[in-house]
Amino acid sequence: MKHTSLLLLAFCLFAGCKKTTGIKCEGLVAAVQEDNVAVVKSMITAMAAQFEPRVSGSDPDGHYQSYLGLIGLLNDCGFRAVGVCYGCVYTFPATSEIRLSFGHGAGEIVRVIDVAPDGSNRFVCTAMHQ
């Protein structure tokens, strides 16, 4: 059993096993490529559902760790996901932005998604734009 566990760990380290998100990354990439905002919002909100808010004095909404975790999951899906800003769009509640890009043919597709806490303080995707 011990050897099996070590072999599995070594395989994952060298083969690049990724965290399972329950989201079909190919579907998300296709939805972003097709500019299907409703599907993107739904899929990213589902990805973010695993994160619990951690409210603190410096993070009153408690979603900074959710923001970073979501960026990691999006990178795991093959996007180049970069945090543009956390809580920088001064709405109520404050909205954060994540830039998504990926190669497509000879070019690159770039979109920005907006994420914010909803009425029950769950982190959700509220929009996608260029």
Secondary structure, 3 states (H helix, E strand, C coil): CHHHHHHHHHHHHHHCCCCCCCCCHHHHHHHHHCCCHHHHHHHHHHHHCCCCCCCCCCCCCCCHHHHHHHHHHHHHCCCEEEEEEEEEECCCCCEEEEEEEEEECCEEEEEEEEEEECCCCCEEEEEEEC
